[in-house]
Amino acid sequence: MPHAAASSLRANQAAYSWPADMDPNYAMRDCLLATTSPRTYSATAALSFNLRLRGKQSGLAIALSLAACLVGNPVLAQTASGLDPSNHPVDQASKRGKTSDRAAKLPIDLICQAIRPPAPARAAGPGVPLEKRGNADRAAQTRPQKTIDPFQRYDNLREKGLWFPIPGPADTIDQDKGGVRSALADVGIGYIGWTHNSFASNQLPHAARSTIANQLYMGQNPTFASANFMIVTYDLSRFGIADGQIVVGAEQQYWTWDRPGPDRVGLNTLAYYQTFFNRTLELKLGYLRNQNEFTGTLFGGITGSNMSALFQAGMSTNAAPTPAANLKYNFDARLYNKVSVQRSISPDGAYAHITENPTGLKWSTANAGILLVEEAGYKSKAAPGVPDTWLRAGVGLNTSRYTNLADPKQQRESGNNFHYIAADRQLWQSDALGSPSRGIYGGFSVMGAPPERNRISRYYELRLYAKGPFDSRPSDLIALVATNTAWSKLAVDAALAKGQLAHRDSTAVTGTYIAHLAPGIYASVGLSYIHYPTIITHTPQTEHALNLLISTLIFF
């Protein structure tokens, strides 16, 4: 989920159910086994022999017995029993007919048992003791039930092609109140909206507060940000297009500090999605934000890593979508390869791109070229006794014209690239049978880009997090993350040559607790220590920061 969203926000379930042993597929299978096994063959032959002897009355009895089996109606069963020749006064007087009568009745009972759903307790025969019938009632009540999620109908209306699951209506504040969502779903329309609001403030004394215009890092002054999204989908599979979908999205953002922004209202996505060859191939094209299509930085589905190393090399973002075509090949349910041909964002960064193209509707910006991205990965979802695992690695090649950091006054040069590798693995399952995704996870990320074109030349991250850390809080998350950002050697040397204070890397350790307060409502609180929170240059007062982090995430 976009800061989101996402891995991710779990749906409540409710239900109308049928007993598991009433599945007609299994009933028919048992019927076939009953009529073909060696144990019942002789009984079936006896039935055939008796049918030839008994004529119309026996045929009527068998027909009614079969009907009773099929519809589970005790009245028909009793009628058939009344017409059974074994209950006829003449047969009761004749002991010689008893053996053949039992032979005729045996296969009927076998067929009934094979194809009839479990009869209600009231269908027990009059000779069954009340205690046994009471036990049967209790057994029926405790039989495992198959639940039907009332929100399952909306799954096909959630945006497709993303690496994280945007929550469904069950995890929104309005769910289907007033029937609006279900009415739209009836005509193939789905929607999801969310608002993500965050606050950061340095808690260290002598934090070197400054004017907003001269602010150097998030939290130097108390910093507030708000990002708001609305995504609408239309289901094309109703017209025979395999998994077909149209996605339209808008985004509005506001920052008290302009540099991470700037403020905007504009396009978030405009996309077409379809699969081919039984979902072996997935195609998505349009105005895309590839930060949600590649890399997988929102670990735990809620909080995320710093993707600046990829943004500086051209990858599109939520606030800066660009035209792209993505194609994913699924070798099987776990192994995949995904490629993208994307119009790069501005080589001067996301801020310059948004300033030039705030609505996101322009085809290109100044000096921007084409970005090619490829990612290969292995992804296995958690199951009882099977830990959640995700391994991925990717590269990007960009034809945009970049400034040379060794000599910014030189003419721009074409070409840039990046690479990354990341892994997340569930180390322990705390509730393997009930909720296998709960437990402790570990992961790492490594990203890199040429120091001649990019301020961030290396990014390293180690993370340890727990999903559902407490039984009473099964959808909360605790995360501890350590990062190191290595700055371009050329840029650092250039700053030192000018007599500025400069640092070659920045290190941060962040602890966060994210609470799922109610359907569609999340809140988080964290503390982040940063050694050198500024980019490349610093002052004696900006060498350290201890940021208090507070955020809320609400889905509707």
N, C-alpha and C positions, 0 to 999 in steps of 0.2 A: 504494500500500500504505500502511496506517496507519503512520505514522512508521516507517517503515512499509514499507509494503507495497511497496509497490507496486512504475511506469513502469517495480516495478516490477523486476527479478528474472526472470531468463530461464531457460527450461527447456533442459536437455540433451536431445539427441536421439540415438536409436539406431535400428537399422533392418533391416528385411527388405525387399528391393526387387525390382522387375521392371524389365527394360530399358524405356526410354521408348518404343521403337518397337514394343512389344508391346501397346500400348493397342488394344483391339478396336474402339473408335470410329474411330480413325484407319485401322485395317486395313480396315474396311468402307467408309470413304470412298474409300480408294485402289482398292478392288475396283470400286466404282461408276464411278470415273473411268476405270479400265482398260477396262471393258466398253462405255463410251459415247463415248470419244474417237474422233475421225476416224481417228487412226492405227491403231486396232485394229478398226475397223468391218469392213474387208475381210477381215481374218483371221477374225473371228467368222462372217462370211458363208461363208467357206471351210469352217469347222468344220461349219456347218449342212449344207452340200452334202455333205461327206464322211460325215456321220452317216447321211444317207439312203442312201448307197451301201454302207456297210460292214456294217450289220446288227448282229447280236448281239455278235460279237467286239469290234467297235469300241466299241459302247456299254458293254460291260463294262470295257474299257480306260479309257475316259473316266471312268466312275464310280469306278474304283479310284484314278485319278490325282487326282480331286477329293477323295476321302477322304484320300489322302496329304497333299494340300495343307492340309486342314482340321485334321488331327491332328498334322501334322508328323512322321509315322512313316516313317523311311527304308525299313523293310521293305515297307510298302505301296507306296511310290514305286518300289522295285525290282521288285515284283510287277507293277505297272502297266507298267513299262518292258519287262518280259519278255513281256507280252501285247500290247504295241504292235505293230500290223501292220507298222511299219517294220522290226522285228527279225525278222519271219517269213521263213523260207527262201524262200518263193515270191516275196515282195516284194523280198527282197535280189537275187533273180535278175532282177527286172524293173526296169529303170531308169525306165520310164515312170511307175511309181507313186510315185517319190520326191518329186516336186513336190507332189502332193496330200497325201502323208503329212506333209511339213513344214508345209503349210497347216493340217492338222488338229492338229498338235502345238503350233503357235504360240499359239493362244488358250488352250490348256490351261496352258502355261507362264505366260502373262500372268495368268490367273486365280489360279494358285498364288502368283505373286509378289505379287498384290494382297491376298490374304486369309491367306496363311500367315505365322505368326511366323517370325523369323529362325531358320533351322535350326541345330542344334548343329554344331560343327566336324566331328564324326564322320560327318555326313551328306554331306560332300563326296564327289563322285564318285571312283571309283578312278583316273581319269585325271588328277586334280588333283595337282600336285607337292606333296611333304611340306612344302616351304618355304612355299608359299602357304597350306596348311592351318594351319601354325604362325602365320602372320601373321593369319589369320582368328581363331585362338584368342586372340591378344594383343589384337586389336581388340575382341573380345567382352568381354574382361576390363576394358578401359579405357573401354567405353561408359558415358556418364553414367547414373546410376541414380536412380530415384525412391525416396526414403526414406520409411518409414512410422514416425512417432513413436509408440513404445509407450505414451506417456502421453497421447496425443491423446484417448483415450476419456474422460479425466477433465475435458476442457475444459467440457463441458456441466454439470459439477457444481460449477464455481467460481461464487462469488456474482456475480449479474448486476445491472446497473444502476449500478455504480460508475464513476467517471471514471478510476480507475487499475486496473491488472491485478494482483489478488492472485496471488502465484505459485502455480503448480500443483505436483503431487507431485514433478516432476523436480527442483525447487529446494527440497526439504525434506531434513532429515537422515535421515529414515527411508524416504522414497520409498515403495516397496511391499514392504518387508521382511516376510516372514511371510505375505504375500498378504492382509493385513487390508484394505488399501485396495481391492484388486480385488474381494474378496468383498463389501464394502459397495457398491461401484459396480455390481455385478451386480443389486442390488435397488434402485438409484437413489439411494444415499446417498453424499455426499461430505463431506469435512471438511478443515479447515486450522487449525492453531494456531500462535501465535508468542509470543515473549517479547522485549520491548524494554526494555533496562536502560541507564540513562544516568547520567553523573556530571559535575558541574560544580564548579570550584573557582577562586576568584580567586587569581592568581599574583603580584599586585603586593604589594610590602612595605607594611606598615601598612594592611592590607586592612579594618580596622575590623571584626574578628570580633565576633560577638555571640552571645547565647544563641539557641537555636532559636526560642524564643517571640518574640524581638524581631528576628528576621531580616527584612530588607527586600527582598532580591532573590536570585535564583538564583545560587549560587556565593559569596555573602558568607561563608557557612560552607560547607565541603565538602558538597555536596547530591547525594543519590542518589535515583533514582526508578526504579520498575519497573512496567511495564504488561503484562499477560498476557491473551491472547485465545484463544477457541476458537469457531470458526464451523462449523456443520453445515448442509448443504443437502439438500433432497430434490427429485428431478427429477419434475415433473408432466407433462413432455412425453410421457412413456410412456403417459399417459392421453389423449393427443390435445390437450392444452392447449399452445398455441404458446409455446415457450420457457418454459413454466410452471415455477415454482420456489418452494419454501418455504425461508426462511432463519431459523435460530435461532442467536444468538450470546451469549456471556457475556464479561464483562471483570472483571479484578481489578487494582487498582492500589495502590501503596504509595509514600509520599513521606517522606523524613526531615524535610522542611519542609512544613508542613501547607497553607499558602496555595494552592499550585498544585493541590492535591488536592481534597478530602481523600481518605483511604484509603477504599476501597469494594470490595465484591463484588456484582455485580448484572448486570442485563440490558445487553447491548450492542446487540442488534437482534432483532426478531421481525417478519418481513416476508413478503409475498406479491408475486411478480413474474410478469408476463405481457406478451406483445407482441400487436399486432393489425395486420392489413393488411400482411402480409409485412414485419414489423418497422418499419413506418412510425411506429407508436405504441408506446411503452413505458410500462407502468403498474407502479408499485411503491407499496405501502401497508403500514402497520403502525407499529411503533416503529422509527423510522429515526434514523440519525446523519447529518444533512445536510452535515456537514463533509466527508464522503466522497462526496457526491452533487453538490456544487456547488463552484465557484471554482477547483479544481485547484491547490492550494498545495504539493503534494508534488512539486516539480520533480525531474526525473530519476528519479521513482518511488521515491526512497529518503529524501531529506531535504526539509525544507519551510519555508514561510514562517510568519510569526506571523499567526494568524487572530483574535487577540483583538478586533480592531475589529469583526468580525462576530459573535463570541460575545456581546459586551456588548449587541448589538442583538437577541439572541434565537435565533441559529442553534444547532441541537442538535449535540452532540459525542459522541465515543466513550464518555465517562463519563456523559453526560447525554442519552440518546436520548429522543425524545418522539414521540407519535402524529403521523403525517403521511401525506399522499397526494401522490406525485410523478407527473407526466405529462410525457413527453418526446416531441416531434414531430420526426422526422428528415425534412427536406426532401429530402436525398439522403445519400450516404455521408459527407459532410463537414459540411454545414450543419444546425444543429439549434436548437430552442428548448425549454427545459425550465422547468416551473413546479412550485411546491410550495405546499400548504396545510398548515402545520405548527403544532402547539401550541408556543408560545414557551417557552424555558427561563426561569427566574426573571429578572425585570428587575434583580435585585440581583446577578446574575452567576452563573457556573458553580459557584463555591464554595457560595453560598447554596442553589442548586438541589440539589446533591449532598447537602448536609447535611440538607435537608428530605426528599429522595427518594433515598436511597442505593441502593436496589435498582433504581430506574428504572421501577418498575411503576405508579406513580401516574399518573393521567390528567393532572393539572395540579398546579402549585404556586402559592403565594400571589402575587396580583397579575399572574399570567401570562395573556396573551391569545393571539391568533392572529397568526402570522407568515406573510405571503405573500412568496414568493421567485420571481423570474423571471430566467433566464439565457439569453442568446443567444450562440451561438458557432460557430466554424469550426475544424474539427479534421482535419488530414491527416497520416496516418502516413508515416514515412520509407520510401522505396523507392529503388532505384538511380537516381541523378540527380534525385530528388525529395526536398527537405528536409522534415523533420518541422516542422509548423506548428500552433500552437494559439492562437486568438484568442477571448476570451470577455469578456462584460460582463454585470453583473447588478444588480438592485435588490431591496430588501426593505422591506416595510411591516409595522409591528408595532402591535397594539392594546393591548399591555400597559401597566400603570400604572407610570410611572417617577418617580423623585425628580428634582426640578429642581435642578441643580447650582449655579445662581445663589443659591438659597435652600433648602437641604435641609430646613428646618423647615416649608416650605409643604406643603400637601396634594399627594399624588401626582397626576400628570397623564397622561392616556392619549396614546399615539402616540409612535412612534419610527421611524426608517428608517435604511437604509444603502445604499451603492452601491459598486461595484468595477469595475475594468477590469484585465485582465491579458493578457499575450502572451508566448509562448515560440516561438523560431524557431531551427532548426538552421542555423548559419552555415557549417559546413564538414563534409563527410562524409569520414572518414578511411579507411573501407573500404566504399565504395558498393556493390560487387558482393557481397561476402561478408556484411557486417552493416551495412546502410545506416543504422541508428539510431546507430551509433558516430560521434563527432565532437564539434564544439564548438557550444554553444548560448548564446543570449543571451535575456534576458527581463526583464520589469518587472511590477510590480503597484502599483495605486493603490486605496486603500480610504478611505471617508469616512463620517462620521455626525455628526448635529447636536451641537454642543458643549453645548447645554442639557441633554441626556440622557445623554451618553456622555463618559467620561474621555478616550478616544482620539478625537480629531476628524479626524485624517488619518494615514494610514500610506503610506509610499513605499518601494519596494524596487527595486533593480537587481541583477541576477544574471548571472553568467557561469559556465558549467560545461561539463565535458567528460565524455562517456560513453565508456568504453573508451579511456582516454587512452594506453595502451600496448598493443602487439600481444600482449605476454605477460600482460596484465591486461585482457582484452576486456570484462569486466563490472564494473570498478571505476568510481568517479566522483570527480571533483575539482570543488569548488564554491567560488566567491568571491562573497559576498553583502554588499551595503551597504544599510542600512535607516535610515529616519528616522521617528520616531513623534512627531507633534505632539499635545500634550495640550490638553484643553479650556481655552480662554481664560478661561471663567467660573470653572472650578475653580482655575486658577493664580492669578487675581486674588483669589479668596477666601482662598487660602493666604497670599499676600503681605499681605493685609489683617490677617491674624492675626500678622504678624511672622515667619513661617516662611521659610526658604530654599526657593525654588521655581524650577523651570526649565520652559521652555515646550516643549522637545522633548528627545528622546534620540536619539543616533546610534550606530550599531554597524557594525563591519566584521568579517566572519567568514570564515575559510578552513577548509575541511573536506576530508579525504580519506576516502573510504569504500571499503573493500576487501572483495571477495567471496572469502572464504577457502576455502570448500568449498560443495557443494550445501546450501543452506539456512542458511549461516552468513555473517554480515556483521559487520564491525567498523569503527568510524570514530574518527578523532582529529581535533580541530580546536582553533583558537584564536580567541577573539572579544574584540575591544576594544570597550568600551562607554563612551561619554561620558554620564554620568548614567544609571546602571542602575536607579535607583529610579523610582517613579511620582510625578511632580509635585513632591514635596518631597524634600530631601536634606540631608545634613550635610557639613561640609568634608571628612570622611573617606570619604564615599560618592559623590564626584564621578566617579570613574573605576574601571573594573574591567577586568581582563585574564583572562578565564575560560579555563581548560583544559577542553575538552569531550571526553569519551570515552563511547562507547556500543557496545553489541552488539545484534544483531538475529538471532534464531534462529527458523527456521520448521520445523514438524514436522507 
